[in-house]
Amino acid sequence: MQRKKKFQKVWAAVLSAAMIAGTLTGCAKESGTEPGETGSAAASAAAEAGEELTTIKILGVDNKATDDSGNAVYLSDWVNGDSKMWQKLTDDLAERGLRLELDLIPEDQYETVVQTQIAAGLTCDIVNINGSTSNKRTVDYKTLMNLVKQGKLVALNDIWDNYSDGTAKEFFTTGFGSEVEKLNVMEDGNIYWLSACTIGDYNGDVWGGFTGSMIRKDWLDKLGLEKPETTDELFEVLSAFQTQDANENGEPDEIVTVDYNTFGNGIAQFFGLGTQACFVDYNTGKATSPWYQDGVKDYIAFMKKLCDAGLLETSGQGNEKKAENKVSMISSWWISTWDEPGVIVKEGQAAPYFVGTLCRGVEGIDPLVTRQNGIQKGTYEYAVTSNADKAAIGKLLDYLASEEYSVLSEFGIEGYTYEVTEDGKKKKLPANDISEVQIMSKLPALWVNNSILPRVEVTDRAQELITCEEAGLTMGYPDTGFKEKAEVIKDIYENEEKYSYAIMDTEANLAAATEEETERMTEIKADFDTYYQELLTKLILGQASMDDWDSYISDMKELGLDELISITQERYDRAQQ
């Protein structure tokens, strides 16, 4: 699995990735905004000099964000308004002889529009093949493969091999981008779509983020309890939260809220279980299932124990109960500071405070930290059509691989949306009365993520920890902030060997599935996923008996569990080649 990797030539790599994603352009304009044809100083200068700009047509989502006034701001507002961000992007491209023509579609209409245009024949150069905030492609795999067979999508590796200045080629073949794009190699050896890329940097080492169980530290402190180290201790602590009325509402209603119909909930990892019904072991690289792991029965027994004791939320109202200050433990990003603000506590009570925790469930089995890859493949993907001018796409990819593009997309414009600190770090400026500055103070540019160009994000993990700790200063802990929240993560960064790990997202470590694999997985998962999730739920709620365990395993084998494991292993092995 991906271990520590030195963070070298990050900016070049990052920008290259961004470039490639930007390569994919959109199509016709049957709905959505009019194509953006923003003017710029560079474009005007080019026109005056008699130089013609090459147009790249992009079909994408009209991405939106909310400013501090609660107004929804769309990319089309930037394109057709007075956005300094969009003007800078336009000027940068014009200097390279390029201009963008956009067909921006509202997200809720995108699937219908893109499928209609595919049926009619794509007329764009780059197309967003996701178009949805879910993890599902708007353009399904079978349709994509048909487009490849028909020659409607072009091989991106051909473009960076033959039409760029070498920046993109280096990033995607030997740089950080290769860690992501190797997962998109198809059966014929080519890459037909590019994924977003996130690179985490902790003091020179590449690191991902962590998710898992987070317990109420303010309640531990209030009742004078230590953070539990075993699940037996955890049960006692959770029980104490109820018996001692940690939320002071007079009711024994302090409960755990996690998804218990799947394995990626943090508690399962206390028992050494993988996060998905079919996963790859972090250390061995071998595919298996939690249903075959030693700790699975103990895990189910513990969850049933929580349920029987009234300590597990089973009503489906977890979010409401968290807001009502009734939730004792959740599963979330350990760096998160967004869970606490939604919890309403009584006047005079300590502010809410969730902190990551690990508990050993079974002697001899290490609890697992659920770990994201240091170089993470994103869910948003873009493809280049056969209509595109490959030379123009090559220039776009090289720009996307530049530090200039990376800084613009992630931070904006110096003196307008960010400043450079004394130690040379870029720091976003606080929001002012300008809408796009408000958006850039908390988000990247609207043209990345689920929009028109790929995102290559570099996350400074050390700064992330500082920001996390400082957030607590304004959330009720003016003396220490969220110091312990940050310290738990810092200890992992600096003492990797002390911990054992689970892969956060198995799919992000697998090579692209073949057509045959995709069809078979779809057939199997249609029934298997429903069966195992319902079974897990019934076992935890006491509606099914552990006495019939062998029968359950037999059923899952018949539904194709072993075949899913085999396909996962084959895809993982291909990704390591």
Secondary structure, DSSP 8 states (H G I E B T S, - for coil): -----B--SHHHHHHHHHHHHHH------SSSS-------HHHHHHHHTT---EEEEEEEE--EEE-TTS-EEEHHHHHTTT-HHHHHHHHHHHHTTEEEEEEEE-HHHHHHHHHHHHHH----SEEES--SSSSS-SS-HHHHHHHHHTT-B--HHHHHHHSS-SHHHHHHHTSTHHHHHGGGB-TTS-B-EEEEEEEEEETTEE---EEEEEEEHHHHHHHT----SBHHHHHHHHHHHHHTTTT-SSSS--EE----SSS-SSHHHHTT--SSSSEE-TTT--EE-GGGSTTHHHHHHHHHHHHHTT-B--SS-HHHHHHTT-EEEEEEETT--SSGGG----TTS----EEE---B-BTTB--EEEE--SEEEEEEEEEEBTTS-HHHHHHHHHHHTSHHHHHHHHT-SBTTTEEE-TTS-EEE----S-HHHHHHTTS--TTTTTTSS--EEEEEHHHHHHHHHHHGGGTT-TTT-SHHHHHHHHHHHH-GGG-EEEES-GGGGS----HHHHHHHHHHHHHHHHHHHHHHHHHHHTSS-GGGHHHHHHHHHHHTHHHHHHHHHHHHHHHT-
